[in-house]
């Protein structure tokens, strides 16, 4: 069977495993090792993460982002609570109700504001809308960094949300599926992006940044991590051969590969967005802060791209999403740019 390995930009999940990660997977595959996270690789990477985040945090490893998000939120809330997020948040649109399932019923309250970002006014409105016992009690704020439309929260914006959270007695969760891309976009440290700005729990993404599978859940508020290992086990997320998840992180962290991967992806997204900006029939829908670009394309261009074999997702009804990864090549991006420009000329 012929395998079509042409590079596509529908998602950074399309990318393969980066060489540094693959190297550590092979290293960890020598001999036997204690199971369920009692191996040396899991200890080493946990210590490395504490060094990266400059604090004594609690760290757990799971298979994917849905479990990282839903189990985190379940640890932060009860079944009668609610979680405040943006209406485009991944936990609302793309996780099949997993946060409610994991928490036995916690409700998502949706805020609406520009560029996929929650703002303090959203939170204030949703929390104060009702305070009677017949309505789920607000308990957690969840923000995505970088968010679902490729935009990053500034540190000041996160701190503003923390200020409201403190006043309203709410905890803050960060969905960091593209956490490294946000770091490279903003130019700050992991500590500054998280606990120093008020984040209590982080879903730390590895898969989109070069790993084969696996995410981490990082508790900066260690009290919230009580019995979390039991949640992980009950949810079927405790890897018996944990070394194959944790060793991958060692590959990412080697020589700051995780940051280099994110920077490369961000740079290509910026190159793509600036190259097609102003092309007739193409409208850039959101600022391109990280590694995602959202375009509103004339129907003729969209259809033409698909006929030429390009794969991309339609998003929020009217936009076409292009995502760049650690393995994306400038040559292939230039091919996409040329096709968009040529299709724009053809329709005139």
ABEGO torsion letter per residue (X at the ends): XBBBABBBAABAAABBBBAAAAAAAAAAABEBBBBGGABAAAAAAAAAAAAAAGBBBBBBBBABAAAAAAAAAAAABBAABBBBBBAABAAAAAAGGAAAAAAGGBBBBBBBBBGGBBBAAAAAAAAAABABAABBBBABBBBBOBBAAGBBBBAAAAAAAAAAAAAAGBBBBBBAAAAAAAAAAAGBBAAAABAAAGBABBBBBAAAAGBABEBBBBBABAAAABGAAAAAAAAGABBABAAAAAAAAAAAABGGAAAAAAAAAAAAAAAAAAAABGBBGBBBABBBABABBBBBBBAAAAAAAAAAGBBBBBBGGABBBBBBBAABBAAAAAAAAAAAAAAAAAAX
